[in-house]
């Protein structure tokens, strides 16, 4: 039985977000999820509902500190690429995931409170399958 080496766990502190190849250092949170829309079937002779995979929807959220108006100026119908990178120096390596054909699906125009740091959140969808560019492999 293998034991967990705490030093090998990955901290999100080393995460990076690239949009169309450019580092966006103001973002400190990236979440991307494939939502599997399962179609249900009631089959004769079975008491359990059966499922078939239907359309898959890729959705995500970028959030971080407000630095510029760049994300507000991005046309809602333009497509872009996001690369997520995790590279904790104590981990077994680094991981990069590419999300292609991304589009802004929800834009936050204002969200501020006097005396507090202003954060920014952008929701997006992606139309292509995510691509694991660099998997982390235990050595």
C-alpha positions as CSV (number, residue, x, y, z in Angstrom):
1,X,0.0,0.0,0.0
2,X,1.3,3.4,-1.0
3,X,1.4,6.3,1.5
4,X,0.6,9.9,0.7
5,X,3.6,12.2,0.5
6,X,2.3,15.6,1.6
7,X,5.1,17.4,-0.2
8,X,3.8,15.9,-3.5
9,X,0.3,17.3,-3.2
10,X,-0.2,20.3,-5.5
11,X,-1.0,23.7,-4.2
12,X,-3.1,26.0,-6.4
13,X,-0.7,28.8,-5.4
14,X,1.4,27.9,-8.4
15,X,-1.5,27.9,-10.9
16,X,-1.3,30.0,-14.0
17,X,-3.9,31.0,-16.6
18,X,-2.9,31.7,-20.3
19,X,-5.4,33.2,-22.7
20,X,-4.3,32.9,-26.3
21,X,-0.8,32.3,-25.1
22,X,-0.6,35.3,-22.8
23,X,-0.2,35.0,-19.1
24,X,-3.1,36.6,-17.1
25,X,-1.4,36.9,-13.7
26,X,-4.4,38.7,-12.2
27,X,-6.6,35.5,-12.2
28,X,-6.2,33.3,-9.2
29,X,-9.0,30.8,-9.8
30,X,-9.9,28.7,-12.8
31,X,-12.5,26.0,-12.8
32,X,-13.6,24.0,-15.9
33,X,-16.1,21.2,-15.9
34,X,-17.6,18.8,-18.4
35,X,-21.3,18.4,-17.7
36,X,-22.6,15.1,-19.0
37,X,-26.2,15.4,-20.0
38,X,-27.5,11.8,-19.5
39,X,-30.6,10.7,-21.3
40,X,-32.7,8.4,-19.2
41,X,-34.6,5.3,-20.4
42,X,-37.2,3.2,-18.6
43,X,-36.5,-0.3,-20.0
44,X,-39.1,-3.1,-19.7
45,X,-37.9,-5.8,-17.2
46,X,-35.5,-3.4,-15.3
47,X,-36.4,-1.6,-12.1
48,X,-33.4,0.8,-12.5
49,X,-33.4,3.7,-14.9
50,X,-30.9,3.2,-17.7
51,X,-28.7,6.0,-19.1
52,X,-27.1,7.0,-22.3
53,X,-24.6,9.9,-22.7
54,X,-26.1,12.8,-24.5
55,X,-24.6,16.2,-25.3
56,X,-21.6,17.2,-23.2
57,X,-21.3,20.8,-22.2
58,X,-18.0,22.4,-21.1
59,X,-18.3,25.3,-18.7
60,X,-15.9,27.3,-16.7
61,X,-15.2,30.3,-14.5
62,X,-12.1,32.5,-14.3
63,X,-11.8,34.8,-11.3
64,X,-9.3,37.0,-9.7
65,X,-8.3,40.6,-9.2
66,X,-9.6,43.5,-11.3
67,X,-6.6,45.1,-13.0
68,X,-7.8,46.3,-16.4
69,X,-11.1,46.3,-18.4
70,X,-9.7,43.8,-20.9
71,X,-12.2,41.1,-20.2
72,X,-15.1,43.5,-20.5
73,X,-13.8,44.6,-23.9
74,X,-13.6,41.1,-25.2
75,X,-16.4,40.6,-27.7
76,X,-18.9,38.0,-26.4
77,X,-18.8,36.1,-29.7
78,X,-15.0,35.9,-30.1
79,X,-13.3,32.6,-29.5
80,X,-10.2,32.1,-27.5
81,X,-8.0,29.4,-26.0
82,X,-7.2,28.9,-22.3
83,X,-4.4,26.9,-20.9
84,X,-4.4,26.0,-17.2
85,X,-1.0,25.3,-15.7
86,X,-0.3,23.8,-12.3
87,X,3.5,23.6,-11.5
88,X,4.1,23.2,-7.7
89,X,7.9,22.8,-7.5
90,X,7.6,20.0,-4.8
91,X,5.2,17.9,-6.9
92,X,6.0,15.1,-9.3
93,X,5.8,17.5,-12.3
94,X,3.5,20.0,-13.8
95,X,0.1,19.7,-15.5
96,X,-1.2,21.7,-18.4
97,X,-4.8,21.5,-19.8
98,X,-5.9,23.2,-23.0
99,X,-9.4,24.4,-23.5
100,X,-10.1,25.4,-27.1
101,X,-13.0,27.3,-28.7
102,X,-13.8,29.1,-25.6
103,X,-16.4,31.9,-25.5
104,X,-17.6,34.3,-22.8
105,X,-21.0,33.1,-21.5
106,X,-21.5,35.5,-18.6
107,X,-19.7,38.8,-17.9
108,X,-19.6,40.7,-14.6
109,X,-19.8,44.4,-15.4
110,X,-19.5,45.6,-11.8
111,X,-18.8,44.1,-8.4
112,X,-17.1,46.3,-5.8
113,X,-17.3,47.4,-2.2
114,X,-15.7,50.5,-0.7
115,X,-12.4,49.7,1.0
116,X,-12.1,46.2,-0.5
117,X,-10.0,44.7,-3.3
118,X,-12.1,44.5,-6.5
119,X,-12.4,41.0,-7.9
120,X,-13.5,40.0,-11.4
121,X,-15.3,36.9,-12.6
122,X,-15.8,35.7,-16.2
123,X,-17.8,32.6,-17.0
124,X,-17.1,30.8,-20.3
125,X,-18.0,27.7,-22.3
126,X,-15.7,25.6,-24.4
127,X,-16.8,23.6,-27.5
128,X,-13.9,21.2,-28.0
129,X,-12.7,18.4,-25.7
130,X,-10.2,19.5,-23.2
131,X,-6.6,18.3,-24.0
132,X,-4.3,17.2,-21.2
133,X,-1.0,18.5,-22.6
134,X,1.3,17.5,-19.7
135,X,0.0,14.9,-17.2
136,X,1.5,14.6,-13.8
137,X,3.0,11.1,-13.3
138,X,4.2,9.6,-10.1
139,X,7.9,8.7,-10.3
